[in-house]
Amino acid sequence: MGLFDKIKNEFIDIIEWQDNTNDTIVWKFPRYQNEIKMNAKLTVRESQQAVFLNEGTIADVFQPGMHNLQTQNMPILSTLKGWKYGFNSPFKADVFFVSTKQFIDQKWGTKNPITLDDDRFGFIELRAFGSYAFRITDAGKFIKEIAGTNGEYTTEEVNGQLRSLIVTKFTDAIGEGGIPVEKFAANLEELSKLGLDKLNADFEEYGLKITKFLVENVSMPEELKKEIFEYSRLNKIDMQKLAQMKTAKSIEKAAENQGGTMGMGMGMGMGMGMGNMMTNMFGQNMQQQNNQMPPPPPPPSQFFVAVNGAQTGPFGMEQLAQMAMQGQLTRETNVWKAGMAAWAQAGTVTELAPVFNQMPPPPPPM
């Protein structure tokens, strides 16, 4: 500082900050040796607060307006300095101006995927990004918890800290929000509100408030998307029809790959097994959706068939009738179903009598 500036500071003491930037949050007033005169004029403009620090300790915080610095309007600093009957000029103190305007269009995003534990899909990884806006509500807290005593503090510096806090709190919010993962894309507004509520519940201790929080996109791995789409479709279709379709496709594929009557029998077994598996997998979900409907009729009987010493099936009555027509099932063929004590010849099982009654008699002799 030159001689003229030093002399100027000895006779003129107006403390103010004419902010001409869009990103400065904290600005330290430059004062020769931090000296402030008695009755100095402090001008705090709208969207500003002024914080006085005495040897690193936050003293008085001034709101917008013009203040004449005297012991009457600096009670904390007067106590720290031990002034009982006024003070002699000059006195030393650090003065920080803090902008309380709203800083908009700040970006946030997950550097690494966040991991959630979903009841249906297990552990899943998600990425999200969006924007937010914030303002300082308590300049003293903000300097103490975030900014420190740097001469100048901008949004670029604070965003690094805020983004980490935002991602952590947002992860907690979606974990506690109860929104199904498959509905994230359709509920970005609700996710945004959950995030805003969670953030402001914790950010108050830093002297700031998140005024707007937007989730613009939530992305997930492609394989999880496919699984969710399949799950969504299955929730909307008739599970019995789905099982029948799967059975028909498996029979057709098995017949094409293996050929012959044996292939057809194995294909029918595989198809029925797949149909049963799909029905059991989603049966509980369908029951919840249709709890106002009468219960379905009991499933038809199904038998396992011994072919060349190997177990095949299970087969329904229609499949067994086709097998009997093709000669794959005879009265001497061993069969078994749930509830039977042991394998038995098909001709001795009363329930299978209609299967053999549908067979034509042997052709007349030549």
Residue pairs with C-beta under 8 A, 6 or more apart in sequence:
1 32
5 32
6 32
9 31
9 32
9 35
13 36
13 37
13 39
13 40
13 41
14 40
14 41
14 43
15 29
15 31
15 36
15 40
15 41
15 42
15 43
15 50
15 69
15 95
16 42
16 43
16 44
16 45
17 27
17 29
17 45
17 48
17 50
17 97
18 45
19 27
19 45
19 48
19 97
19 99
21 154
23 103
23 154
23 155
23 156
24 99
24 152
24 153
24 154
25 98
25 99
25 103
25 136
25 142
25 147
25 153
25 154
25 155
25 158
26 96
26 97
26 98
26 99
26 142
26 143
26 147
26 150
26 152
26 153
27 96
27 97
27 99
27 151
27 152
27 153
28 94
28 95
28 96
28 97
28 149
28 150
28 151
28 152
29 95
29 96
29 97
31 95
33 92
34 92
34 93
34 94
35 90
35 91
35 92
36 69
36 89
36 90
36 91
36 92
36 93
36 95
37 69
37 89
37 90
38 69
38 70
38 86
38 87
38 88
38 89
38 90
38 91
39 68
39 69
39 70
39 89
40 68
40 69
41 66
41 67
41 68
41 69
42 50
42 62
42 66
42 67
42 68
42 69
42 95
43 66
43 67
44 50
44 62
44 63
44 64
44 65
44 66
44 67
44 97
45 64
46 64
47 64
47 99
47 100
47 101
48 64
48 97
48 98
48 99
48 100
49 61
49 62
49 63
49 64
49 97
49 98
49 100
49 136
49 139
50 61
50 62
50 95
50 96
50 97
50 98
50 139
51 58
51 60
51 61
51 62
51 95
51 96
51 97
51 98
51 139
51 140
51 143
52 58
52 59
52 60
52 61
52 62
52 74
52 77
52 93
52 94
52 95
53 59
53 93
53 94
53 95
53 96
53 143
53 149
54 77
54 80
54 81
54 93
54 94
56 149
57 80
58 140
58 143
58 144
59 74
59 76
59 77
59 80
59 93
60 73
60 74
60 75
60 76
60 77
61 139
61 140
67 73
70 86
71 78
71 83
71 86
71 87
77 93
78 87
81 87
81 91
94 149
96 139
96 143
96 149
98 136
98 139
98 142
98 143
98 147
99 136
100 135
100 136
100 137
100 139
101 135
102 133
102 134
102 135
102 211
103 133
103 134
103 135
103 155
104 133
104 212
105 131
105 133
106 131
106 132
106 133
106 134
106 155
106 159
106 162
107 129
107 130
107 131
107 159
108 129
108 130
108 131
108 132
108 162
108 163
108 166
108 167
109 127
109 128
109 129
109 130
109 163
109 167
110 126
110 127
110 128
110 129
110 167
111 167
113 125
113 126
113 127
114 125
114 126
114 127
114 128
114 167
114 170
114 171
115 123
115 124
115 125
116 123
116 124
116 126
116 171
116 174
116 175
116 181
117 123
118 124
118 181
120 231
121 181
121 224
121 227
121 228
124 181
124 220
124 221
124 224
125 220
125 221
126 181
126 184
126 218
126 219
126 220
127 218
127 219
127 220
128 170
128 215
128 217
128 218
128 219
129 216
129 217
130 192
130 213
130 214
130 215
130 216
130 217
131 212
131 214
131 216
132 162
132 166
132 210
132 212
132 213
132 214
133 210
133 211
133 212
134 162
134 203
134 208
134 209
134 210
134 211
135 208
135 209
135 211
136 142
136 207
136 208
137 204
137 207
137 208
137 209
138 207
138 208
139 207
140 207
141 205
141 206
141 207
142 206
142 207
142 208
143 149
143 207
144 207
145 205
145 206
145 207
146 158
146 161
146 206
146 207
146 208
147 153
147 158
150 157
165 199
165 202
165 203
166 195
166 199
166 210
166 213
169 195
169 198
169 199
169 202
170 195
170 198
170 199
170 215
172 198
173 191
173 194
173 195
173 197
173 198
173 199
174 184
174 191
174 194
174 195
176 194
176 198
177 190
177 191
177 194
179 187
179 190
179 191
179 194
181 220
181 228
182 228
182 231
182 232
184 191
184 218
185 218
188 214
188 215
188 216
188 217
188 218
191 215
191 218
192 213
192 214
192 215
195 213
195 215
196 210
196 212
196 213
199 210
199 213
200 209
200 210
203 209
203 210
220 228
234 242
234 282
235 285
235 289
239 278
239 279
239 282
239 283
239 286
240 279
240 296
242 278
243 274
243 275
243 276
243 278
243 279
244 275
246 271
246 274
246 275
246 278
247 268
247 271
247 272
247 274
247 275
248 271
249 271
250 267
250 270
250 271
250 274
251 264
251 267
251 268
251 270
251 271
252 267
253 267
254 263
254 264
254 266
254 267
254 268
254 270
254 271
255 263
255 264
255 267
257 263
258 266
258 267
261 326
261 327
261 328
262 307
262 328
264 326
265 305
265 307
265 312
265 315
265 323
265 328
266 312
268 315
268 319
269 312
269 313
269 314
269 315
272 302
272 313
272 314
272 315
272 316
272 319
273 314
300 316
300 317
301 316
301 317
301 337
301 351
302 313
302 314
302 315
302 316
302 337
303 313
303 314
303 315
303 320
303 335
303 336
303 337
303 349
303 352
304 311
304 312
304 313
304 314
304 315
304 335
304 336
304 337
305 311
305 312
305 313
305 315
305 320
305 323
305 328
305 329
305 333
305 334
305 335
306 312
306 333
306 334
306 335
306 336
306 343
307 328
307 333
314 337
315 323
317 354
317 355
320 329
320 352
320 355
321 354
321 355
321 358
323 329
324 330
324 355
324 356
324 358
324 359
325 358
325 359
329 335
329 346
329 355
330 346
330 347
331 345
331 346
331 347
331 356
332 345
332 346
332 347
333 345
333 346
334 343
334 344
334 345
334 346
335 343
335 344
335 345
335 346
335 349
335 352
336 342
336 343
336 344
346 352
346 355
346 356
347 356
